[in-house]
Amino acid sequence: MLEVGSYCGRATTVLGSVVRAVRANARVFAIDPHDGFVGALDRGLERGEPTLETLRKNIARAHLLPFVEIIQGQAQDVPWSEPLCLLLIDGLHDYPNVLMDFTHFEAHLVDGGLALFHD
């Protein structure tokens, strides 16, 4: 499973809990620059605090460290070769960024794999 836009880890925790319960040898890869920017380019970005440490603490608090791999960076800069059964796009919420994130990973979705889009 791959999540683009993990922020502080609410969805990451849900995905990691599913992996732990159903398929403990699977992994959730959570990609986010953790630079504090949220929103959409066409509606405005908000700048907050960086979120990497908050995400790490939330994943540790939920006892999900063995199931979640955090990748700090822009999704389009992350090289990818692994097959994906689930792709969750929840990065910047404007069409150009969503399209860029999706097209970067779509070829890795397995037959029957799911792509989910938030906002």
All heavy atoms as an XYZ file, in Angstrom:
922
protein
N       0.843     -1.176      0.000
C       0.000      0.000      0.000
C       0.886      1.236      0.000
O       1.918      1.245      0.663
C      -0.873      0.036      1.249
C      -1.866     -1.065      1.353
S      -2.871     -0.825      2.847
C      -3.818     -2.310      2.778
N       0.431      2.244     -0.728
C       1.196      3.479     -0.770
C       0.249      4.652     -0.549
O      -0.810      4.724     -1.155
C       1.903      3.637     -2.115
C       2.853      4.824     -2.165
C       4.140      4.427     -2.858
C       2.217      5.980     -2.884
N       0.647      5.516      0.349
C      -0.120      6.722      0.657
C       0.721      7.934      0.278
O       1.839      8.089      0.759
C      -0.444      6.750      2.148
C      -1.111      8.009      2.600
C      -1.194      8.103      4.117
O      -0.254      7.644      4.807
O      -2.198      8.641      4.585
N       0.173      8.778     -0.582
C       0.819     10.044     -0.932
C       0.137     11.125     -0.111
O      -1.060     11.368     -0.256
C       0.684     10.351     -2.440
C       1.246     11.736     -2.748
C       1.374      9.278     -3.271
N       0.872     11.740      0.798
C       0.314     12.781      1.658
C      -0.087     12.225      3.007
O      -1.264     12.132      3.328
N       0.871     11.853      3.814
C       0.568     11.242      5.118
C       0.316     12.255      6.227
O      -0.292     11.907      7.236
C       1.684     10.298      5.537
O       2.930     10.948      5.494
N       0.790     13.475      6.072
C       0.579     14.548      7.037
C       0.937     14.063      8.443
O       2.079     13.727      8.702
C      -0.847     15.079      6.926
C      -1.132     16.366      7.682
C      -0.347     17.486      7.514
C      -2.206     16.444      8.559
C      -0.610     18.656      8.192
C      -2.481     17.619      9.246
C      -1.677     18.721      9.064
O      -1.943     19.878      9.751
N      -0.010     13.993      9.364
C       0.264     13.559     10.738
C      -0.078     12.090     10.979
O       0.141     11.575     12.063
C      -0.493     14.431     11.727
S       0.079     16.147     11.754
N      -0.662     11.426      9.981
C      -0.803      9.983     10.060
C      -2.161      9.397     10.380
O      -2.244      8.222     10.707
N      -3.223     10.160     10.269
C      -4.535      9.584     10.576
C      -4.845      8.407      9.650
O      -5.136      7.304     10.106
C      -5.629     10.637     10.489
C      -6.976     10.090     10.938
C      -8.040     11.133     10.953
N      -7.728     12.121     11.977
C      -8.405     13.210     12.190
N      -9.454     13.488     11.446
N      -8.070     14.049     13.127
N      -4.780      8.623      8.332
C      -5.042      7.534      7.390
C      -3.925      6.494      7.439
O      -4.177      5.290      7.290
C      -5.222      8.071      5.978
N      -2.708      6.925      7.661
C      -1.573      6.009      7.753
C      -1.794      5.008      8.874
O      -1.516      3.813      8.728
C      -0.262      6.788      8.026
O      -0.211      7.943      7.202
C       0.950      5.921      7.795
N      -2.306      5.471      9.982
C      -2.582      4.600     11.120
C      -3.670      3.581     10.778
O      -3.565      2.409     11.139
C      -2.988      5.446     12.345
O      -1.910      6.343     12.647
C      -3.262      4.581     13.558
N      -4.692      4.017     10.075
C      -5.757      3.090      9.670
C      -5.177      2.028      8.735
O      -5.401      0.831      8.927
C      -6.924      3.842      9.004
C      -7.922      2.872      8.389
C      -7.614      4.758     10.012
N      -4.441      2.459      7.717
C      -3.854      1.510      6.775
C      -2.889      0.554      7.478
O      -2.909     -0.656      7.225
C      -3.136      2.251      5.652
C      -4.003      3.088      4.724
C      -3.130      3.899      3.767
C      -4.991      2.231      3.965
N      -2.061      1.079      8.342
C      -1.123      0.238      9.084
C      -1.824     -0.763      9.982
O      -1.388     -1.914     10.108
N      -2.920     -0.364     10.577
C      -3.694     -1.288     11.428
C      -4.304     -2.415     10.613
O      -4.364     -3.557     11.061
C      -4.794     -0.515     12.164
O      -4.225      0.426     13.046
N      -4.741     -2.102      9.399
C      -5.276     -3.138      8.512
C      -4.174     -4.117      8.129
O      -4.365     -5.333      8.177
C      -5.922     -2.509      7.260
C      -6.257     -3.570      6.219
C      -7.165     -1.719      7.642
N      -3.014     -3.601      7.762
C      -1.887     -4.471      7.412
C      -1.541     -5.369      8.596
O      -1.368     -6.582      8.432
C      -0.670     -3.633      6.962
C       0.602     -4.464      6.944
C      -0.941     -3.037      5.590
N      -1.439     -4.807      9.779
C      -1.102     -5.595     10.966
C      -2.119     -6.708     11.186
O      -1.762     -7.834     11.498
C      -1.026     -4.695     12.197
C      -0.705     -5.468     13.478
C      -0.557     -4.582     14.680
N      -1.738     -3.761     14.869
C      -1.771     -2.650     15.590
N      -0.673     -2.222     16.191
N      -2.874     -1.963     15.727
N      -3.397     -6.421     10.996
C      -4.459     -7.390     11.274
C      -4.627     -8.438     10.178
O      -4.969     -9.586     10.468
C      -5.786     -6.656     11.473
N      -4.374     -8.057      8.934
C      -4.733     -8.937      7.823
C      -3.521     -9.566      7.134
O      -3.568    -10.719      6.732
C      -5.585     -8.161      6.787
C      -5.884     -8.992      5.561
C      -6.869     -7.672      7.440
N      -2.461     -8.803      6.984
C      -1.301     -9.291      6.228
C      -0.040     -8.664      6.780
O       0.502     -7.705      6.223
C      -1.473     -8.953      4.762
C      -0.499     -9.658      3.886
C      -0.814     -9.386      2.454
N      -0.462    -10.548      1.678
C      -0.643    -10.625      0.394
N      -1.186     -9.634     -0.256
N      -0.272    -11.696     -0.259
N       0.465     -9.213      7.855
C       1.573     -8.606      8.592
C       2.873     -8.521      7.794
O       3.765     -7.764      8.170
C       1.812     -9.362      9.897
N       2.994     -9.266      6.699
C       4.223     -9.166      5.906
C       4.134     -8.060      4.852
O       5.108     -7.773      4.168
C       4.562    -10.502      5.240
C       3.506    -10.930      4.244
O       2.340    -10.560      4.346
N       3.913    -11.738      3.285
N       2.978     -7.421      4.713
C       2.819     -6.287      3.795
C       3.315     -5.017      4.476
O       3.609     -5.001      5.674
C       1.356     -6.143      3.387
N       3.401     -3.937      3.707
C       3.860     -2.658      4.251
C       3.018     -1.521      3.707
O       2.493     -1.585      2.601
C       5.322     -2.379      3.880
C       6.320     -3.292      4.526
C       6.363     -3.134      6.050
N       7.048     -4.222      6.697
C       6.473     -5.316      7.198
N       5.187     -5.499      7.107
N       7.185     -6.245      7.795
N       2.941     -0.471      4.497
C       2.371      0.799      4.067
C       3.546      1.744      3.887
O       4.348      1.921      4.805
C       1.390      1.372      5.116
C       0.917      2.758      4.699
C       0.227      0.431      5.342
N       3.647      2.327      2.712
C       4.662      3.330      2.441
C       3.966      4.684      2.468
O       2.991      4.891      1.745
C       5.316      3.083      1.080
C       6.056      1.783      1.021
C       5.414      0.627      0.598
C       7.378      1.708      1.412
C       6.084     -0.586      0.552
C       8.060      0.500      1.376
C       7.408     -0.659      0.939
N       4.422      5.570      3.320
C       3.794      6.878      3.520
C       4.749      7.961      3.025
O       5.790      8.204      3.631
C       3.466      7.080      4.994
N       4.364      8.600      1.921
C       5.220      9.616      1.298
C       4.654     11.002      1.557
O       3.469     11.252      1.325
C       5.319      9.395     -0.225
C       5.907      8.020     -0.525
C       6.155     10.495     -0.871
C       5.893      7.664     -1.997
N       5.492     11.888      2.044
C       5.091     13.267      2.299
C       6.362     14.094      2.484
O       7.312     13.613      3.112
C       4.246     13.342      3.580
C       3.487     14.647      3.727
O       4.111     15.720      3.738
O       2.251     14.591      3.854
N       6.383     15.324      1.978
C       7.563     16.161      2.238
C       7.619     16.665      3.684
O       8.675     17.078      4.145
C       7.408     17.323      1.256
C       5.965     17.374      0.941
C       5.444     15.968      1.060
N       6.483     16.664      4.369
C       6.405     17.133      5.763
C       6.951     18.538      5.927
O       7.591     18.875      6.918
C       7.108     16.157      6.708
C       6.478     14.812      6.712
N       5.280     14.563      7.323
C       6.854     13.642      6.136
C       4.949     13.294      7.143
N       5.889     12.720      6.419
N       6.677     19.377      4.931
C       7.169     20.746      4.946
C       6.181     21.748      5.539
O       6.455     22.943      5.598
C       7.565     21.187      3.537
C       6.420     21.056      2.534
O       5.280     20.763      2.933
O       6.687     21.232      1.331
N       5.013     21.256      5.969
C       4.029     22.127      6.596
C       3.000     22.703      5.645
O       2.038     23.323      6.087
N       3.178     22.523      4.341
C       2.208     23.059      3.385
C       1.051     22.085      3.201
O       1.266     20.896      2.963
C       2.861     23.324      2.019
C       3.735     24.532      2.004
C       5.105     24.404      2.005
C       3.174     25.804      1.998
C       5.922     25.521      2.000
C       3.983     26.930      1.986
C       5.356     26.786      1.992
N      -0.178     22.590      3.296
C      -1.384     21.808      3.045
C      -2.337     22.650      2.210
O      -2.270     23.871      2.202
C      -2.079     21.353      4.352
C      -1.206     20.409      5.146
C      -2.472     22.545      5.207
N      -3.248     21.987      1.499
C      -4.242     22.699      0.712
C      -4.109     22.391     -0.756
O      -3.731     21.289     -1.145
N      -4.431     23.386     -1.581
C      -4.405     23.238     -3.033
C      -3.837     24.509     -3.649
O      -4.116     25.613     -3.176
C      -5.822     22.988     -3.558
N      -3.058     24.327     -4.696
C      -2.438     25.487     -5.348
C      -3.485     26.470     -5.863
O      -3.292     27.677     -5.781
C      -1.541     25.034     -6.493
C      -0.264     24.305     -6.103
C       0.484     23.846     -7.348
C       0.624     25.174     -5.232
N      -4.598     25.948     -6.376
C      -5.615     26.826     -6.959
C      -6.541     27.460     -5.919
O      -7.282     28.379     -6.230
C      -6.433     26.092     -8.027
C      -7.102     24.836     -7.497
O      -6.784     24.393     -6.370
O      -7.945     24.285     -8.222
N      -6.509     26.997     -4.680
C      -7.340     27.575     -3.625
C      -6.518     28.141     -2.473
O      -7.063     28.612     -1.485
C      -8.311     26.523     -3.084
C      -9.394     26.192     -4.090
C     -10.376     25.201     -3.516
N     -10.443     24.103     -4.478
C     -10.286     22.842     -4.186
N     -10.052     22.457     -2.965
N     -10.352     21.931     -5.130
N      -5.232     28.033     -2.597
C      -4.349     28.571     -1.571
C      -3.753     27.496     -0.689
O      -4.416     26.528     -0.340
N      -2.511     27.686     -0.366
C      -1.808     26.786      0.535
C      -1.714     27.422      1.901
O      -1.544     28.629      2.017
C      -0.398     26.498      0.014
C      -0.297     25.731     -1.287
C       1.170     25.620     -1.712
C      -0.914     24.357     -1.161
N      -1.833     26.602      2.912
C      -1.617     27.056      4.281
C      -0.274     26.510      4.742
O       0.087     25.390      4.421
C      -2.723     26.539      5.195
C      -4.081     27.115      4.883
C      -5.151     26.565      5.814
O      -4.819     26.146      6.940
O      -6.312     26.544      5.393
N       0.431     27.309      5.482
C       1.734     26.894      6.008
C       1.595     26.655      7.503
O       1.164     27.524      8.256
C       2.781     27.982      5.742
C       4.120     27.755      6.384
C       4.983     26.899      5.519
N       6.217     26.604      6.221
C       7.334     26.330      5.605
N       7.387     26.327      4.316
N       8.403     26.047      6.295
N       1.953     25.456      7.910
C       1.956     25.111      9.322
C       3.325     24.601      9.707
O       4.309     24.797      8.993
N       3.374     23.952     10.817
C       4.629     23.367     11.288
C       4.948     22.096     10.493
O       4.030     21.396     10.057
C       4.514     23.019     12.775
C       4.362     24.227     13.673
C       5.587     25.115     13.637
O       6.719     24.600     13.676
O       5.411     26.349     13.574
N       6.219     21.761     10.329
C       6.570     20.478      9.732
C       5.948     19.330     10.544
O       5.775     19.438     11.764
C       8.094     20.449      9.815
C       8.487     21.893      9.822
C       7.391     22.584     10.612
N       5.604     18.235      9.862
C       4.807     17.189     10.500
C       5.512     15.845     10.668
O       4.918     14.904     11.185
C       3.517     16.960      9.685
O       3.879     16.653      8.331
C       2.628     18.186      9.722
N       6.765     15.737     10.262
C       7.443     14.444     10.290
C       7.500     13.842     11.695
O       7.169     12.667     11.891
C       8.847     14.557      9.702
C       9.659     13.272      9.652
C       8.955     12.208      8.815
C      11.057     13.555      9.106
N       7.904     14.613     12.675
C       8.009     14.071     14.040
C       6.646     13.683     14.603
O       6.520     12.683     15.308
C       8.741     15.045     14.962
C      10.222     15.144     14.669
C      10.916     13.773     14.606
O      10.720     12.938     15.520
O      11.641     13.542     13.623
N       5.618     14.457     14.269
C       4.268     14.116     14.715
C       3.831     12.787     14.107
O       3.274     11.923     14.790
C       3.268     15.226     14.341
O       3.694     16.440     14.957
C       1.861     14.890     14.794
N       4.090     12.608     12.812
C       3.756     11.336     12.158
C       4.500     10.187     12.828
O       3.892      9.156     13.158
C       4.106     11.393     10.672
C       3.967     10.071      9.915
C       2.520      9.602      9.887
C       4.540     10.186      8.513
N       5.778     10.331     13.039
C       6.565      9.257     13.682
C       6.014      8.900     15.056
O       5.891      7.722     15.399
C       8.025      9.673     13.800
C       8.765      9.637     12.501
C      10.221      9.985     12.700
N      10.942      9.834     11.434
C      11.974     10.543     11.079
N      12.474     11.467     11.896
N      12.560     10.353      9.924
N       5.685      9.907     15.841
C       5.132      9.652     17.179
C       3.788      8.940     17.096
O       3.509      8.023     17.875
C       4.990     10.962     17.952
C       6.303     11.541     18.407
C       6.113     12.873     19.087
C       7.449     13.515     19.390
N       7.304     14.866     19.942
N       2.939      9.351     16.162
C       1.622      8.719     16.034
C       1.729      7.270     15.581
O       0.998      6.408     16.072
C       0.734      9.525     15.076
C       0.289     10.830     15.687
O       0.254     10.990     16.902
N      -0.031     11.791     14.842
N       2.645      6.992     14.666
C       2.855      5.615     14.214
C       3.419      4.772     15.362
O       2.984      3.637     15.582
C       3.787      5.584     12.977
C       3.141      6.308     11.808
C       4.164      4.152     12.601
C       1.794      5.800     11.392
N       4.356      5.300     16.118
C       4.928      4.576     17.258
C       3.874      4.345     18.342
O       3.787      3.244     18.901
C       6.121      5.337     17.825
N       3.078      5.369     18.631
C       2.033      5.261     19.660
C       1.031      4.157     19.306
O       0.492      3.490     20.189
C       1.327      6.598     19.816
C       0.359      6.651     20.984
C      -0.260      8.036     21.164
N       0.759      9.066     21.289
C       0.860     10.150     20.510
N      -0.011     10.381     19.556
N       1.821     11.021     20.686
N       0.774      3.966     18.017
C      -0.174      2.942     17.567
C       0.505      1.575     17.395
O      -0.140      0.621     16.958
C      -0.808      3.372     16.247
N       1.783      1.482     17.737
C       2.554      0.240     17.629
C       2.578     -0.279     16.191
O       2.427     -1.478     15.940
C       2.009     -0.834     18.578
C       1.918     -0.372     19.994
N       3.024     -0.193     20.792
C       0.843      0.001     20.732
C       2.634      0.252     21.974
N       1.325      0.383     21.968
N       2.810      0.630     15.243
C       2.789      0.282     13.830
C       4.138      0.437     13.142
O       4.224      0.319     11.919
C       1.733      1.130     13.108
C       0.293      0.881     13.533
C      -0.632      1.905     12.897
C      -0.130     -0.536     13.188
N       5.197      0.668     13.891
C       6.517      0.869     13.276
C       6.940     -0.275     12.355
O       7.509     -0.018     11.293
C       7.580      1.119     14.345
C       7.484      2.473     15.059
C       8.480      2.555     16.204
C       7.681      3.617     14.084
N       6.638     -1.545     12.681
C       7.046     -2.622     11.767
C       6.253     -2.663     10.457
O       6.640     -3.360      9.524
C       6.777     -3.896     12.570
C       6.606     -3.473     13.976
C       6.112     -2.065     13.932
N       5.155     -1.931     10.386
C       4.251     -2.043      9.243
C       4.224     -0.807      8.351
O       3.640     -0.844      7.277
C       2.826     -2.321      9.742
C       2.784     -3.462     10.710
C       2.680     -3.219     12.067
C       2.890     -4.767     10.266
C       2.663     -4.273     12.978
C       2.881     -5.818     11.158
C       2.772     -5.579     12.521
N       4.844      0.283      8.793
C       4.792      1.543      8.059
C       6.212      2.024      7.776
O       7.034      2.115      8.685
C       4.024      2.632      8.851
C       4.084      3.967      8.143
C       2.585      2.203      9.104
N       6.468      2.332      6.524
C       7.743      2.937      6.147
C       7.478      4.375      5.718
O       6.724      4.618      4.774
C       8.406      2.173      5.009
C       9.767      2.748      4.675
C      10.528      1.923      3.653
O      10.348      0.700      3.623
O      11.295      2.542      2.887
N       8.085      5.298      6.423
C       7.914      6.722      6.140
C       8.983      7.166      5.149
O      10.175      6.895      5.343
C       8.013      7.537      7.446
C       6.883      7.140      8.400
C       7.999      9.038      7.152
C       7.038      7.673      9.811
N       8.540      7.834      4.094
C       9.450      8.354      3.073
C       9.227      9.861      2.992
O       8.149     10.308      2.602
C       9.187      7.702      1.699
C       9.340      6.184      1.801
C      10.118      8.300      0.651
C       8.861      5.439      0.579
N      10.225     10.634      3.391
C      10.106     12.084      3.335
C      10.568     12.567      1.977
O      11.713     12.351      1.574
C      10.923     12.749      4.436
C      10.721     14.247      4.471
C      11.496     14.919      5.591
O      12.372     14.334      6.201
N      11.160     16.171      5.852
N       9.653     13.214      1.243
C       9.989     13.740     -0.063
C       8.751     14.022     -0.881
O       7.631     13.696     -0.476
N       8.950     14.626     -2.034
C       7.878     14.843     -2.992
C       7.615     13.527     -3.712
O       8.557     12.856     -4.149
C       8.270     15.921     -4.007
C       8.554     17.273     -3.412
C       7.280     17.949     -2.920
O       6.175     17.642     -3.345
N       7.441     18.891     -2.014
N       6.345     13.153     -3.846
C       5.995     11.861     -4.430
C       6.642     11.653     -5.795
O       7.177     10.572     -6.080
C       4.475     11.730     -4.522
N       6.619     12.662     -6.643
C       7.149     12.502     -7.998
C       8.663     12.314     -8.016
O       9.215     11.876     -9.026
C       6.739     13.672     -8.903
C       7.334     15.003     -8.520
C       6.511     15.772     -7.502
O       5.581     15.255     -6.896
N       6.859     17.035     -7.308
N       9.338     12.592     -6.905
C      10.780     12.405     -6.816
C      11.173     11.047     -6.235
O      12.363     10.730     -6.162
C      11.405     13.507     -5.954
C      11.242     14.887     -6.568
O      11.118     14.973     -7.812
O      11.205     15.878     -5.803
N      10.180     10.272     -5.800
C      10.452      8.980     -5.178
C      10.434      7.903     -6.262
O       9.386      7.640     -6.862
C       9.403      8.662     -4.089
C       9.623      7.261     -3.524
C       9.458      9.702     -2.973
N      11.574      7.271     -6.550
C      11.571      6.192     -7.537
C      10.758      5.012     -7.006
O      10.790      4.719     -5.815
C      13.051      5.827     -7.686
C      13.750      6.435     -6.533
C      12.878      7.502     -5.956
N      10.018      4.354     -7.897
C       9.151      3.271     -7.438
C       9.213      2.090     -8.384
O       9.182      2.269     -9.607
C       7.704      3.756     -7.316
C       6.930      2.852     -6.440
C       6.077      1.849     -6.818
C       6.977      2.819     -5.025
N       5.596      1.205     -5.719
C       6.136      1.776     -4.599
C       7.662      3.559     -4.062
C       5.944      1.466     -3.260
C       7.478      3.253     -2.731
C       6.621      2.229     -2.337
N       9.255      0.868     -7.831
C       9.252     -0.342     -8.643
C       8.394     -1.452     -8.048
O       8.229     -2.495     -8.674
C      10.687     -0.848     -8.849
O      11.275     -1.167     -7.596
N       7.872     -1.257     -6.859
C       7.093     -2.293     -6.170
C       5.650     -2.322     -6.662
O       5.067     -1.274     -6.947
C       7.094     -2.027     -4.657
C       8.453     -2.074     -4.014
C       9.082     -3.450     -4.079
O       8.369     -4.448     -3.865
O      10.280     -3.526     -4.374
N       5.040     -3.509     -6.715
C       3.619     -3.575     -7.058
C       2.778     -3.012     -5.913
O       3.144     -3.118     -4.737
C       3.366     -5.072     -7.247
C       4.464     -5.750     -6.507
C       5.635     -4.811     -6.492
N       1.651     -2.418     -6.274
C       0.762     -1.803     -5.289
C      -0.640     -2.403     -5.392
O      -1.196     -2.480     -6.486
C       0.670     -0.292     -5.522
C       1.957      0.501     -5.367
C       1.779      1.913     -5.894
C       2.391      0.504     -3.910
N      -1.194     -2.772     -4.253
C      -2.595     -3.210     -4.244
C      -3.508     -2.037     -3.912
O      -4.691     -2.061     -4.235
C      -2.812     -4.358     -3.269
S      -2.561     -3.923     -1.544
N      -2.966     -1.011     -3.289
C      -3.748      0.170     -2.946
C      -2.870      1.402     -3.056
O      -1.740      1.412     -2.566
C      -4.299      0.059     -1.524
C      -5.226      1.210     -1.144
C      -6.518      0.672     -0.553
C      -4.565      2.148     -0.178
N      -3.411      2.421     -3.705
C      -2.734      3.712     -3.851
C      -3.692      4.778     -3.351
O      -4.778      4.946     -3.902
C      -2.382      3.953     -5.316
C      -1.857      5.343     -5.693
C      -0.562      5.656     -4.950
C      -1.645      5.426     -7.201
N      -3.317      5.453     -2.284
C      -4.134      6.536     -1.722
C      -3.455      7.862     -2.037
O      -2.330      8.111     -1.598
C      -4.299      6.372     -0.212
C      -4.967      7.529      0.532
C      -6.364      7.807      0.003
C      -4.999      7.246      2.024
N      -4.128      8.699     -2.816
C      -3.610     10.016     -3.168
C      -4.282     11.051     -2.267
O      -5.486     11.271     -2.345
C      -3.901     10.361     -4.655
C      -3.353      9.295     -5.590
C      -3.372     11.759     -4.991
C      -1.859      9.202     -5.659
N      -3.491     11.655     -1.384
C      -4.006     12.649     -0.440
C      -2.949     13.718     -0.192
O      -2.730     14.158      0.925
C      -4.415     11.958      0.866
C      -5.177     12.868      1.809
O      -5.635     13.946      1.369
O      -5.308     12.517      2.994
N      -2.270     14.116     -1.277
C      -1.261     15.167     -1.174
C      -1.921     16.518     -1.360
O      -3.013     16.768     -0.837
N      -1.275     17.394     -2.105
C      -1.906     18.675     -2.403
C      -3.177     18.417     -3.209
O      -3.205     17.558     -4.083
C      -0.950     19.584     -3.165
C       0.243     20.098     -2.351
C       1.128     20.991     -3.218
C      -0.204     20.838     -1.106
N      -4.219     19.162     -2.910
C      -5.558     18.839     -3.404
C      -5.979     19.653     -4.616
O      -7.103     20.115     -4.692
C      -6.570     19.005     -2.272
C      -6.302     18.089     -1.125
N      -6.887     18.234      0.102
C      -5.504     17.010     -1.011
C      -6.464     17.296      0.920
N      -5.621     16.541      0.263
N      -5.090     19.827     -5.562
C      -5.450     20.483     -6.816
C      -5.187     19.492     -7.943
O      -4.383     18.568     -7.816
C      -4.655     21.780     -7.013
C      -3.166     21.543     -6.932
O      -2.573     21.123     -7.938
O      -2.590     21.767     -5.846
N      -5.901     19.695     -9.052
C      -5.850     18.726    -10.147
C      -4.439     18.445    -10.663
O      -4.052     17.281    -10.809
C      -6.784     19.168    -11.283
C      -6.856     18.132    -12.373
C      -7.657     17.002    -12.226
C      -6.113     18.276    -13.533
C      -7.715     16.035    -13.212
C      -6.164     17.314    -14.530
C      -6.961     16.195    -14.365
O      -7.011     15.241    -15.349
N      -3.616     19.453    -10.944
C      -2.275     19.151    -11.467
C      -1.440     18.269    -10.526
O      -0.758     17.352    -10.982
C      -1.624     20.522    -11.656
C      -2.775     21.465    -11.836
C      -3.865     20.914    -10.942
N      -1.511     18.534     -9.210
C      -0.727     17.722     -8.273
C      -1.296     16.322     -8.108
O      -0.543     15.344     -8.034
C      -0.620     18.425     -6.917
C       0.487     19.451     -6.924
O       1.660     19.105     -6.958
N       0.106     20.709     -6.928
N      -2.613     16.198     -8.049
C      -3.236     14.879     -7.951
C      -2.891     14.053     -9.190
O      -2.513     12.879     -9.089
C      -4.766     15.000     -7.764
C      -5.442     13.647     -7.901
C      -5.079     15.622     -6.406
N      -3.006     14.653    -10.367
C      -2.681     13.955    -11.611
C      -1.217     13.527    -11.630
O      -0.889     12.399    -12.013
C      -2.998     14.850    -12.808
C      -2.708     14.253    -14.179
C      -3.549     13.011    -14.432
C      -2.950     15.300    -15.258
N      -0.318     14.400    -11.220
C       1.107     14.083    -11.201
C       1.381     12.915    -10.248
O       2.121     11.985    -10.584
C       1.915     15.320    -10.791
C       3.397     15.130    -10.887
S       4.389     16.647    -10.673
C       3.429     17.668     -9.602
N       0.775     12.950     -9.057
C       0.971     11.861     -8.096
C       0.437     10.542     -8.654
O       1.094      9.502     -8.578
C       0.282     12.187     -6.769
C       0.940     13.332     -6.021
O       2.107     13.665     -6.316
O       0.276     13.902     -5.139
N      -0.768     10.588     -9.224
C      -1.376      9.370     -9.749
C      -0.572      8.801    -10.909
O      -0.269      7.602    -10.931
C      -2.823      9.634    -10.176
C      -3.475      8.430    -10.780
C      -3.798      7.336     -9.994
C      -3.760      8.389    -12.131
C      -4.385      6.200    -10.555
C      -4.348      7.267    -12.699
C      -4.664      6.179    -11.902
N      -0.214      9.620    -11.858
C       0.490      9.099    -13.032
C       1.885      8.566    -12.667
O       2.397      7.672    -13.339
C       0.595     10.142    -14.159
O       1.225     11.320    -13.661
C      -0.766     10.494    -14.714
N       2.450      9.076    -11.596
C       3.765      8.580    -11.167
C       3.679      7.133    -10.667
O       4.641      6.373    -10.818
C       4.336      9.494    -10.073
C       5.729      9.152     -9.660
N       6.818      9.268    -10.499
C       6.216      8.673     -8.487
C       7.908      8.893     -9.864
N       7.570      8.520     -8.635
N       2.550      6.751    -10.082
C       2.433      5.431     -9.452
C       1.455      4.478    -10.134
O       1.468      3.286     -9.840
C       2.024      5.586     -7.984
C       3.062      6.277     -7.159
C       2.875      7.593     -6.758
C       4.239      5.644     -6.791
C       3.834      8.256     -6.004
C       5.206      6.289     -6.043
C       5.009      7.603     -5.643
N       0.612      4.950    -11.024
C      -0.467      4.106    -11.552
C       0.019      2.843    -12.236
O      -0.625      1.799    -12.157
C      -1.381      4.893    -12.490
C      -0.760      5.195    -13.838
C      -1.756      5.756    -14.822
O      -2.856      5.196    -14.968
O      -1.435      6.779    -15.444
N       1.137      2.876    -12.904
C       1.639      1.692    -13.607
C       1.988      0.554    -12.649
O       2.110     -0.600    -13.067
C       2.867      2.063    -14.442
N       2.115      0.857    -11.367
C       2.504     -0.151    -10.381
C       1.306     -0.803     -9.698
O       1.479     -1.729     -8.903
C       3.442      0.475     -9.348
C       4.662      1.052     -9.983
N       5.698      0.282    -10.479
C       4.993      2.332    -10.268
C       6.610      1.049    -11.015
N       6.207      2.309    -10.893
N       0.098     -0.332    -10.001
C      -1.100     -0.973     -9.444
C      -1.273     -2.357    -10.069
O      -1.231     -2.505    -11.288
C      -2.345     -0.128     -9.716
C      -2.571      1.051     -8.797
C      -3.661      1.960     -9.353
C      -2.919      0.596     -7.386
N      -1.470     -3.359     -9.234
C      -1.701     -4.713     -9.727
C      -3.102     -4.795    -10.309
O      -3.962     -3.936    -10.036
C      -1.520     -5.750     -8.600
C      -0.104     -5.710     -8.044
C      -2.546     -5.555     -7.489
N      -3.358     -5.818    -11.123
C      -4.709     -6.045    -11.619
C      -5.651     -6.164    -10.432
O      -5.378     -6.925     -9.490
C      -4.767     -7.319    -12.463
C      -4.117     -7.150    -13.821
O      -3.943     -5.997    -14.260
O      -3.784     -8.179    -14.438
N      -6.706     -5.398    -10.447
C      -7.652     -5.396     -9.328
C      -7.250     -4.450     -8.200
O      -7.958     -4.331     -7.214
N      -6.089     -3.789     -8.325
C      -5.649     -2.843     -7.310
C      -6.561     -1.613     -7.296
O      -7.264     -1.329     -8.268
N      -6.559     -0.916     -6.199
C      -7.434      0.240     -6.015
C      -6.635      1.535     -5.922
O      -5.597      1.585     -5.284
C      -8.253      0.100     -4.740
C      -9.193     -1.096     -4.642
C      -9.806     -1.168     -3.251
C     -10.266     -1.014     -5.703
N      -7.165      2.559     -6.569
C      -6.649      3.913     -6.409
C      -7.739      4.723     -5.713
O      -8.879      4.732     -6.156
C      -6.307      4.535     -7.753
N      -7.390      5.351     -4.611
C      -8.315      6.161     -3.832
C      -7.816      7.603     -3.833
O      -6.618      7.844     -3.766
C      -8.403      5.654     -2.390
C      -8.690      4.172     -2.203
C      -8.542      3.794     -0.734
C     -10.059      3.823     -2.724
N      -8.772      8.530     -3.880
C      -8.426      9.952     -3.909
C      -9.173     10.661     -2.789
O     -10.380     10.493     -2.655
C      -8.812     10.572     -5.266
C      -8.159      9.892     -6.429
C      -8.730      8.780     -7.030
C      -6.933     10.358     -6.904
C      -8.122      8.160     -8.106
C      -6.316      9.725     -7.972
C      -6.912      8.626     -8.577
N      -8.463     11.449     -2.001
C      -9.068     12.209     -0.917
C      -9.084     13.693     -1.311
O      -8.066     14.220     -1.735
C      -8.294     12.016      0.376
C      -8.919     12.692      1.541
N      -8.468     13.887      2.017
C      -9.988     12.349      2.296
C      -9.210     14.247      3.042
N     -10.138     13.335      3.230
N     -10.216     14.332     -1.113
C     -10.391     15.751     -1.419
C     -10.096     16.064     -2.871
O      -9.483     17.009     -3.223
C      -9.547     16.645     -0.509
C     -10.008     16.579      0.927
O     -11.177     16.338      1.180
O      -9.138     16.761      1.808
